[in-house]
Amino acid sequence: MKLRIARHTDNLDRMIEFYKNILGLDLMGEFKDHDEYSGVFLGKTGMNWELEFTSSPNPAKHDFDEDDLLVFYHNTEDLLKIKSKIIESRIPIKKAKNPYWNQNGLLIHDPDGFGIILTTKKINNE
């Protein structure tokens, strides 16, 4: 089984920049002008998941709340590199609604405003 999470955006170029250059994801594929949609697939080589971001003439309509999060688990070295990029890029680190993530991770927002948690703590190793 492979997992792909797809989301429409009005900020495709900014999303690619953020997920590739800040979070370190790989560009797994892309398409242009397919029935008025263009998009990219981002993930990590060798993993069974991808994020798909699409754009079209239709504006994105997002309805999410503070507990709708993507959570990325990293080793400590990689997380420190990403945190350095976050600071250099002046991306604000936010306070999470769920206190668990304030104690065990960092919350930032992607260009669409969706929450991203970065952590080294794995749930089954608490």
N, CA and C of each residue as an Amber inpcrd file, in Angstrom:
protein
   378
   0.8440000  -1.1740000   0.0000000   0.0000000   0.0000000   0.0000000
   0.8880000   1.2340000   0.0000000   0.4520000   2.2160000  -0.7320000
   1.1300000   3.5040000  -0.7760000   0.1280000   4.5800000  -0.3810000
   0.5820000   5.5900000   0.3420000  -0.2790000   6.6830000   0.7840000
   0.1000000   7.9530000   0.0380000  -0.9020000   8.6430000  -0.4910000
  -0.6980000   9.9630000  -1.0660000  -1.7430000  10.8850000  -0.4570000
  -1.2850000  11.9890000   0.0890000  -2.1700000  13.0180000   0.6140000
  -2.1730000  14.1390000  -0.4140000  -3.3390000  14.4540000  -0.9540000
  -3.4600000  15.4550000  -2.0120000  -4.1720000  16.6920000  -1.4820000
  -3.6660000  17.8480000  -1.9010000  -4.2690000  19.1000000  -1.4690000
  -4.1280000  20.1470000  -2.5660000  -5.1850000  20.8740000  -2.7970000
  -5.1950000  21.9540000  -3.7830000  -4.6130000  23.2090000  -3.1380000
  -3.9210000  24.0370000  -3.9150000  -3.3040000  25.2420000  -3.3810000
  -3.3320000  26.3640000  -4.4070000  -3.3300000  27.5790000  -3.9160000
  -3.1580000  28.7480000  -4.7740000  -1.6990000  29.2000000  -4.7650000
  -0.8490000  28.4660000  -4.0610000   0.5520000  28.8430000  -3.8500000
   1.5000000  27.7270000  -4.2540000   1.3340000  27.1510000  -5.4380000
   2.1020000  25.9650000  -5.8070000   3.6110000  26.2000000  -5.7260000
   4.1090000  27.2830000  -6.2860000   5.5550000  27.5260000  -6.2480000
   6.0660000  27.6840000  -4.8220000   5.3250000  28.3900000  -3.9890000
   5.7340000  28.5570000  -2.5800000   5.6870000  27.2330000  -1.8240000
   4.7040000  26.3930000  -2.1500000   4.6080000  25.0900000  -1.4930000
   5.8010000  24.2130000  -1.8730000   6.1700000  24.2120000  -3.1590000
   7.3320000  23.4390000  -3.5950000   8.5770000  23.9270000  -2.8690000
   8.7780000  25.2240000  -2.8480000   9.9400000  25.8160000  -2.1620000
   9.9720000  25.4040000  -0.6890000   8.8630000  25.5310000  -0.0070000
   8.7880000  25.2100000   1.4180000   9.0800000  23.7350000   1.6780000
   8.3630000  22.8520000   0.9940000   8.4990000  21.4260000   1.2960000
   9.8380000  20.8490000   0.8190000  10.3930000  21.3960000  -0.2670000
  11.7000000  20.9220000  -0.7370000  12.8420000  21.5540000   0.0550000
  12.8730000  22.8790000   0.1100000  14.0410000  23.5720000   0.6340000
  14.0420000  23.7400000   2.1470000  12.8990000  23.7860000   2.7660000
  12.8510000  23.8970000   4.2300000  12.7530000  22.5060000   4.8600000
  11.7840000  21.7040000   4.4250000  11.5840000  20.3940000   5.0410000
  12.4320000  19.2900000   4.4140000  13.0520000  19.5450000   3.2800000
  13.9680000  18.5790000   2.6920000  13.3180000  17.4290000   1.9500000
  12.0780000  17.6020000   1.4930000  11.4360000  16.5350000   0.7300000
  11.9650000  16.5240000  -0.7050000  11.8570000  15.3710000  -1.3440000
  12.3080000  15.1920000  -2.7150000  11.1430000  15.3950000  -3.6720000
  11.4300000  15.9690000  -4.8400000  10.4360000  16.0740000  -5.8910000
  10.3400000  14.7080000  -6.5530000   9.2000000  14.0330000  -6.3810000
   9.0160000  12.6740000  -6.8740000   8.4040000  12.6610000  -8.2740000
   7.7520000  13.7430000  -8.6650000   7.1320000  13.8330000  -9.9720000
   6.3380000  15.1190000 -10.0810000   5.9250000  15.4110000 -11.2990000
   5.1250000  16.6140000 -11.5190000   4.3470000  16.4690000 -12.8140000
   3.3270000  17.2990000 -12.9590000   2.5580000  17.3440000 -14.1960000
   2.1040000  18.7710000 -14.4320000   1.9020000  19.1200000 -15.6940000
   1.5140000  20.4830000 -16.0550000   0.3230000  20.4420000 -17.0030000
  -0.6400000  21.3030000 -16.7320000  -1.7940000  21.5070000 -17.6080000
  -2.5030000  20.2110000 -17.9980000  -2.7490000  19.3690000 -17.0240000
  -3.5270000  18.1500000 -17.2500000  -4.9720000  18.4780000 -16.8960000
  -5.8020000  18.6930000 -17.9060000  -7.1890000  19.1160000 -17.6940000
  -7.2660000  20.3470000 -16.7920000  -6.3930000  21.3140000 -17.0520000
  -6.2790000  22.5830000 -16.3360000  -5.6380000  22.4640000 -14.9560000
  -5.1390000  21.3030000 -14.5890000  -4.4600000  21.1160000 -13.3080000
  -2.9630000  20.9340000 -13.5440000  -2.1760000  21.5370000 -12.6630000
  -0.7360000  21.2870000 -12.5870000  -0.4530000  20.8600000 -11.1640000
   0.5960000  20.0780000 -10.9930000   0.8780000  19.6300000  -9.6380000
   2.2230000  18.9690000  -9.4880000   2.5410000  18.6730000  -8.2350000
   3.7970000  18.0150000  -7.8820000   3.5220000  16.9320000  -6.8500000
   4.4400000  15.9730000  -6.8130000   4.4610000  14.9320000  -5.7910000
   5.7650000  15.0970000  -5.0310000   5.6700000  15.2460000  -3.7180000
   6.8450000  15.4160000  -2.8720000   6.8540000  14.3230000  -1.8170000
   8.0260000  13.8250000  -1.5060000   8.1490000  12.7860000  -0.4920000
   9.6060000  12.5160000  -0.2050000   9.8960000  11.3140000   0.2190000
  11.2710000  10.8690000   0.4540000  11.4730000   9.5980000  -0.3490000
  12.5370000   9.5610000  -1.1000000  12.8560000   8.4100000  -1.9260000
  12.8780000   7.1430000  -1.0770000  12.2160000   6.1080000  -1.5630000
  12.1860000   4.8280000  -0.8620000  11.0790000   4.6880000   0.1620000
  10.3090000   5.7360000   0.3820000   9.2120000   5.6750000   1.3490000
   7.9080000   5.4260000   0.5910000   6.8820000   4.9840000   1.3080000
   5.6000000   4.6450000   0.6900000   4.5490000   5.7280000   0.8900000
   4.9670000   6.9760000   0.8590000   4.0150000   8.0740000   0.9940000
   4.4820000   9.2550000   0.1530000   3.5320000  10.0910000  -0.2230000
   3.8190000  11.3220000  -0.9600000   2.7870000  12.3800000  -0.5900000
   3.1900000  13.6120000  -0.7060000   2.2660000  14.7330000  -0.6440000
   2.0820000  15.2250000  -2.0700000   0.8500000  15.4430000  -2.4760000
   0.5510000  15.9790000  -3.8010000  -0.0690000  17.3490000  -3.6250000
   0.4820000  18.3240000  -4.3130000  -0.0870000  19.6630000  -4.3170000
  -0.4720000  19.9990000  -5.7470000  -1.7070000  20.4650000  -5.9280000
  -2.2070000  20.8120000  -7.2510000  -2.6690000  22.2580000  -7.2810000
  -2.6580000  22.8160000  -8.4890000  -3.2380000  24.1450000  -8.7010000
  -4.0540000  24.0990000  -9.9830000  -5.0320000  24.9830000 -10.0700000
  -5.8990000  25.0740000 -11.2380000  -6.5160000  26.4690000 -11.2470000
  -7.3030000  26.7800000 -12.2650000  -7.9810000  28.0800000 -12.2600000
  -8.9780000  28.2340000 -11.1100000  -9.4020000  27.1190000 -10.5200000
 -10.3350000  27.1760000  -9.3900000  -9.5720000  27.4560000  -8.1010000
  -9.9800000  28.4480000  -7.3390000  -9.2730000  28.7660000  -6.1020000
  -9.4090000  27.6460000  -5.0590000  -8.3560000  27.4990000  -4.2650000
  -8.3820000  26.5240000  -3.1690000  -9.3140000  27.0230000  -2.0750000
 -10.0520000  26.1060000  -1.4820000 -10.9350000  26.4250000  -0.3610000
 -10.5600000  25.4840000   0.7760000  -9.9230000  26.0210000   1.7960000
  -9.4630000  25.1900000   2.9110000 -10.3060000  25.4540000   4.1440000
 -10.6430000  24.3870000   4.8190000 -11.3780000  24.4730000   6.0710000
 -10.7000000  23.5260000   7.0500000  -9.7830000  24.0500000   7.8330000
  -9.0240000  23.2180000   8.7680000  -8.9820000  23.9130000  10.1190000
  -8.5750000  23.1680000  11.1340000  -8.4380000  23.7780000  12.4530000
  -7.0540000  23.4910000  13.0170000  -6.8230000  23.9270000  14.2360000
  -5.4900000  23.8490000  14.8440000  -5.0070000  22.4250000  15.1020000
  -5.9030000  21.4710000  15.1020000  -5.5030000  20.0850000  15.3360000
  -5.3100000  19.2990000  14.0370000  -5.4940000  19.9270000  12.8850000
  -5.2150000  19.2890000  11.5940000  -3.7400000  19.5130000  11.2840000
  -2.9400000  18.4870000  11.4500000  -1.4840000  18.6120000  11.3700000
  -0.8740000  17.4950000  10.5330000   0.2100000  17.8160000   9.8540000
   1.0940000  16.7920000   9.3070000   2.2450000  16.6790000  10.2970000
   2.5960000  15.4650000  10.6830000   3.6610000  15.2470000  11.6570000
   4.8000000  14.5100000  10.9710000   5.9800000  15.1040000  11.0160000
   7.1760000  14.5140000  10.4280000   8.1370000  14.1250000  11.5500000
   8.5220000  12.8520000  11.5820000   9.4680000  12.3360000  12.5740000
  10.8550000  12.3120000  11.9460000  11.8260000  12.8750000  12.6460000
  13.1990000  12.9800000  12.1520000  14.1730000  12.4610000  13.1900000
  15.3820000  12.1340000  12.7430000  16.4410000  11.9150000  13.7220000
  16.8920000  13.2990000  14.1930000  17.5950000  13.3460000  15.3020000
  17.9600000  14.6150000  15.9280000  18.7880000  15.4910000  14.9960000
  19.7500000  14.9100000  14.2990000  20.6190000  15.6840000  13.4030000
  19.8140000  16.3560000  12.2920000  18.9210000  15.6170000  11.6580000
  18.1030000  16.1930000  10.5860000  17.1670000  17.2720000  11.1170000
  16.5950000  17.0400000  12.2930000  15.6890000  18.0390000  12.8610000
  16.4360000  19.3410000  13.1610000  17.6650000  19.2460000  13.6520000
  18.4450000  20.4600000  13.9170000  18.7630000  21.2140000  12.6250000
  19.0370000  20.4980000  11.5370000  19.2810000  21.1480000  10.2390000
  18.0270000  21.8670000   9.7580000  16.8890000  21.2100000   9.8810000
  15.6290000  21.8230000   9.4580000  15.3150000  23.0380000  10.3250000
  15.5310000  22.9180000  11.6280000  15.2700000  24.0530000  12.5220000
  16.1410000  25.2470000  12.1400000  17.3770000  24.9910000  11.7630000
  18.2640000  26.0660000  11.3240000  17.7040000  26.7540000  10.0750000
  17.1900000  25.9670000   9.1210000  16.5870000  26.5370000   7.9070000
  15.3440000  27.3560000   8.2500000  14.5720000  26.8810000   9.2050000
  13.3680000  27.5950000   9.6420000  13.7510000  28.9590000  10.2080000
  14.7610000  28.9700000  11.0570000  15.2020000  30.2250000  11.6710000
  15.7700000  31.1640000  10.6170000  16.6260000  30.6350000   9.7190000
  17.2160000  31.4570000   8.6490000  16.1320000  32.0440000   7.7440000
  15.0800000  31.3090000   7.5020000  13.9930000  31.7520000   6.6280000
  12.9570000  32.6040000   7.3570000  13.1740000  32.8070000   8.6350000
  12.2710000  33.6120000   9.4740000  10.8510000  33.0690000   9.4900000
  10.7520000  31.7510000   9.5060000   9.4490000  31.1030000   9.6360000
   9.1460000  31.0160000  11.1310000   8.0410000  31.5930000  11.5720000
   7.7600000  31.5820000  13.0090000   7.4450000  30.1790000  13.5400000
   7.9910000  29.8810000  14.6920000   7.6310000  28.6650000  15.4190000
   6.4420000  29.0380000  16.2890000   5.3700000  28.2730000  16.1590000
   4.0940000  28.5920000  16.8030000   3.8750000  27.7290000  18.0320000
   2.8860000  28.1090000  18.8130000   2.4510000  27.3080000  19.9470000
   1.3050000  26.4150000  19.4870000   1.4310000  25.1190000  19.7410000
   0.4050000  24.1610000  19.3370000  -0.7780000  24.1980000  20.3040000
  -1.9590000  23.9110000  19.8020000  -3.1390000  23.8060000  20.6550000
  -2.9920000  22.6220000  21.6050000  -2.4830000  21.5010000  21.0750000
  -2.2640000  20.2950000  21.8790000  -0.9440000  20.4380000  22.6380000
  -0.9670000  20.4890000  23.9700000   0.2520000  20.6990000  24.7530000
   1.3400000  19.6410000  24.5070000   0.9220000  18.4460000  24.0880000
   1.8980000  17.3860000  23.8180000   2.9470000  17.8660000  22.8140000
   2.4900000  18.5410000  21.7400000   3.4260000  18.9560000  20.7020000
   4.3050000  20.1110000  21.1470000   3.8740000  20.9100000  22.1000000
   4.7430000  21.9720000  22.6200000   5.8980000  21.3820000  23.4210000
   5.6770000  20.2250000  24.0220000   6.7210000  19.5620000  24.8050000
   7.5920000  18.6380000  23.9510000   7.0630000  18.1760000  22.8250000
   7.7440000  17.1310000  22.0620000   7.9770000  17.4570000  20.5950000
   7.8210000  18.6990000  20.1900000   8.0330000  19.0230000  18.7920000
   7.9900000  20.5140000  18.5380000   8.1050000  20.8630000  17.2650000
   8.0090000  22.2450000  16.8120000   6.8200000  22.3530000  15.8680000
   6.0530000  23.4120000  16.0110000   4.9400000  23.6680000  15.1040000
   5.2950000  24.8520000  14.2210000   5.1870000  24.6450000  12.9110000
   5.2850000  25.7330000  11.9530000   4.1030000  25.6090000  11.0040000
   3.8850000  26.6120000  10.1770000   2.8140000  26.5710000   9.1880000
   3.4030000  26.6180000   7.7960000   2.7910000  25.8550000   6.8770000
   3.2150000  25.9100000   5.4850000   2.6070000  27.1640000   4.8380000
   2.9440000  27.4660000   3.5820000   2.4330000  28.6910000   2.9570000
   0.9150000  28.7900000   2.8770000   0.2020000  27.6880000   2.9770000
  -1.2640000  27.7220000   2.9950000  -1.8210000  27.8680000   4.4060000
  -0.9640000  27.8430000   5.4140000  -1.4100000  27.9850000   6.7970000
  -1.6670000  26.6790000   7.5210000  -1.4070000  25.5440000   6.8750000
  -1.5890000  24.2500000   7.5320000  -0.4460000  23.9910000   8.5080000
  -0.7760000  23.3790000   9.6410000   0.2150000  23.0950000  10.6640000
   1.1000000  21.9090000  10.3200000   2.3940000  22.0800000  10.6070000
   3.4020000  21.0420000  10.4180000   4.1090000  20.8630000  11.7510000
   4.1140000  19.6370000  12.2480000   4.8660000  19.3170000  13.4670000
   6.1390000  18.6070000  13.0510000   7.2490000  19.0410000  13.6300000
   8.5440000  18.3940000  13.4330000   8.9790000  17.8510000  14.7840000
   9.3070000  16.5680000  14.8420000   9.6420000  15.9450000  16.1100000
  10.6130000  14.7970000  15.9140000  11.2460000  14.4090000  16.9980000
  12.0670000  13.1890000  17.0120000  11.3860000  12.1210000  17.8540000
  10.3500000  12.5060000  18.5830000   9.6940000  11.5960000  19.5130000
   8.6890000  10.7180000  18.7800000   8.8620000   9.4560000  18.8920000
   7.9230000   8.5060000  18.2700000   6.8920000   8.0910000  19.3120000
   5.6390000   8.0310000  18.8890000   4.5340000   7.7460000  19.7900000
   4.7520000   6.4300000  20.5330000   5.2030000   5.3880000  19.8490000
   5.3350000   4.0770000  20.4990000   6.5720000   3.9820000  21.3850000
   7.3900000   5.0200000  21.4660000   8.5740000   5.0130000  22.3290000
   8.4500000   5.9840000  23.4850000   7.2240000   6.3610000  23.8340000
   7.0440000   7.3950000  24.8750000   7.5350000   6.9400000  26.2200000
